[in-house]
Amino acid sequence: MTFVAGGIAGAVSRTSTAPADRLKVILQAREPGTSKSILQEFLAIQRESGFKGFFKGNGTNVLKIIPETSLKFLTYDKIKELICTDVRNPTTLERLFSGASSGFLTQSIIYPLEITKTRLALASDGIYNGIGDCLRKIARTEGLRALYKGWGASVLGIMPYAAIDLTMYNILRDMYVKKVGREPSVYALLGCGASSSICGQIVSYPFALVRTRLQSQGLPGKPVLYNGLLDCTMKTMQNEGLRGFYRGILPNFMKSVPAVAISYAVYEKVKAMMNR
């Protein structure tokens, strides 16, 4: 039940925010020295591919997010059951550990789809002919290890993000139930999800940017600038400063805050319907 509800929640939320997600990936992968604004990038997507261009890579995103969201909720609950002294009243530390462990396991399992999503979002029309073609070309031209490019940055980012996001959401939700005395409304769930997402992303966003830059290396026209996680981190700091690690965070908030909020709200409502 948790798995199914999580999958539905992931698919609905990610498709709703696909245009902002593609814009975020383009801004993250942009080479130092380029200075297109968010509006200019938006118009460039429209000129190149039209309306459908805003949804490039969304098929992979949905294929990725269904197991990712399902596994996130499922492993979070299962890990809590294993480590919590009182599952119905877990401590903050127990919640944080469960969230971090859930993020690590989930991201490691679905990671090849993560790099495929990034490549499809960045590639010009005609380079890849869908998800399977993208996976085959990466494996054939760059080796199987290339399917895990940026994995280190990804898990380093997802662990604190998942820990903070899941912990904050559940704490806020529980506080609402105790104060109001009933299950949260859709608007309350959206508020809890949005708040938890903002807190998690402020901490984890630099890792997401490094991951995207490492993932995008190997695309036609994209030079290989970085030799791994540490090299990418140091060069980003040297060339762009601390602000460089937050490049694209505005469209990321435009995408992720509503996506996470919708995901939690749909998850709770679908799970409640299935229980009934």
N, C-alpha and C positions, 0 to 999 in steps of 0.2 A: 504493500500500500504506500509506504513512504517512498519507495523507488519510483512508482508510477506517478505519484503526485509531484515529485521533484522533477521528473522528466517533462511533464506538461508545463510546469512553472517555468522551466528553463527555456523551452521552445517559444512560449508566448512572449516572455520578457526580452529575449535576444532578438527576435524578429522585429519587435516594436521599436528597438533602438539601433537597428543595423546601420542606418546612415551615419549616425554619430560615431559608431564603432569604427567604420572604415576611415572616416576623417581623422580619428585619433591615431590609428595605425600609420597613416601617411605622415602625419606630423611627427610621430615618434621616430620614424625611420629616416626622416629628412636629414641630409648631410649638413654638417656645420657650415655656416656662411650663407645658406639660403634663407630668404626672409619673406616668403609668401605668408600673407595673413590667413586666418581661418576662412574668411569670405572668399579670398582668391583661390584657395584649395577647393572650396565647395564648388565654385564656378568652373574650375578646371575639370572636376569629376563630371559635372553636367555636360560640358563641351565634349569631353572624350567619349563618354558612354551613355549619356542621357540619364533618365530616371533610374533605369536598371543598374547603372553604375554604382549607385548608393547601396545596392544590395549584393555587390560582388563579394564572394566569399561567405555569404550568409548561409548557403547550404551546408558548408563545412562547419560554420559556427553553430548551426542548429544540431547537426550530427554530433558535434563535440559537446554542446552544452546539455543535451539530454542525458547522456551518461554522467557528465560532470556534475550537474546539479543533483541528479538522483543519488550518485555516490556520495556527494558532499553531505546531504541530509542523512543518508543511511549510515555512513561510517561515523558521523558525528554522534548519532544516537547510540550506536553499538559501542563506540569507545567510551562514552559516558557510562554505559551500563557496566563496562569492565572495570573502570577506575574509580567511580564515584562511591563514596561511603553511603550517601543517600541520593539515589538517582532523581528523586522528585525535588530535591533541594540541593543541587550541586554548588560547590564553592566557585568563586571567580577563577581561582587557579585551575580547578578541574575543568571548567568550561574552556579556558584558554588552551590547555593542553589538548583537549578533545578537538578543538577547532584547528589547531596547528597540525595535529596528526592527520586529521581528515583532509586538510588542504594538501599535505605532502603526498598522501596515498592517491588521492584523486588526480592531482596534476601529473604525477608520474605515469599513471595508467593511460591517460588520454593525450599525452604530450605530442605524439606525431600529428594528431589532428590540429593541435595548437599552431605548429609551424606551417601546416598546410593552409590554415585559415589566413595567417599572416601573408604568405606568399600570394595567395589568390587575391587578397585585398590590395596588394601593392603592384602586382604584375599588370602590364599593359594587355589589352585585348589580344588574344591569339597565342599567348605564350603557353598557357595551360588550358587543357580542355577538360576541366572538371576536377573533382577531388582525386579520383583514382589516377588520372594522368599526372597530376601534380606530385602525388606520392611516388609514382614510378620514376618520374624524371629526376626528382631529388635523390632517390636511392641510386639510380643508374649513373648520374653525372657527378654526384658528390659523396656517394657511399651511404650505407645505412646509418652510420653515426650522425650524418647531417640531419636526420629526423629528430635528433635530440639536441640540435644547436640551441644554446640559450637555456637549456634545462636547469643548470645551476642557478642562474639568475631568477628563473621562474619559480623554483621551489623556495629560494630564499625570500622572494617577494610574497608568494602565496601563503606561506606559513604564518607570518604575522598578520597578513590580511584576513585569512580565514579565521584565525584565532580571535582577532578584534571584532570582525564582522559578526560571526556567529555568537560570540559572547555578548556583545553589546545588544544585538537584536533580541536574544533570549532574556537578558536582564530587563530591557525596556518593556518587552511583552509581558513578562511576569509582574513588573511593577504596575502596568496598566490593569491587569486582571485583579491584582490585590486592591488597587485603589477604587476601581469602578465596580468590581464584583461580577463581571461577566466577560465573555470572550471578546476580543477586540473587533471593532468594525473594520471594514476594508480600508477606510481612511487612516485609522490608527495603525494598522499593519503597514500601510505605505509609509507613514511617518517613522515608525520604528526601523523599517528597512532602509529608508533614505539616510537616517542619522547614523546607523551602523556602517553603511557603505562609505560615507564621507570620512569617518574616523579611520576605517581600514585603509582607504586609498591614500590618504595623506602619508601614512607610514610606508606603504608598499610600492607607491608609484615609481620611484627611481629604479627599482628592480625590473618593473614591467618595461620601462623604456630601454634599459640595457638588453633585456631579453629580445625585444622587437628588433633592435639594431643587429644583434647577432643572428637572429632568424632571417633577416632580409639579405644578408651577405650570400652571394651566389646567384642572385637574380641577374638576368641580362641587363647590363648597364649599371649594375650596382658594384662598385669596387670593394674588394676585401680590405677593410680599414682596421679591423680589430682582431687580435690574436687571443680570443677568449674573454672570460668574464672580467678579470682584473684589468686587462689592457683596455677594454672598452670603458670601464669605470674611470680609469685614470685619464684617458684621452678626452672623455666627455667633460671631466672636471677641468682639465687644462685648457681646452678649447672654448668651453661654453660656461664654465663656472657652475655654481650650485643651481642656478636657474635652469641650466640645460637639462638637468634631471627631471624637471617638471614640464618640459616641452610637450604640448598637447594635452595638458591636464584639464583644460576647460572643456574641450569636446569629450574628454573621458568622463568628467562629471556629468555632462549632458547625456552621455550614454549609460554609464554605470549606475548612477544614483537612481534614475527611474527604473533601470533594468533590474537592479537588486530589489528595489521596493516592490515592483510588480511581481518578481519571482517569489518573494516571501508571501505576498498577499494571495497570489494564485495557489501556491503550495498549501497554505493554511486552509483556504476555502475548498480546494479539491480534496484534501485529506479529510476535512469535516464531512463533505458530501459522501465520500467513500465509507466513512465510519457509520453514517446513517443508513 
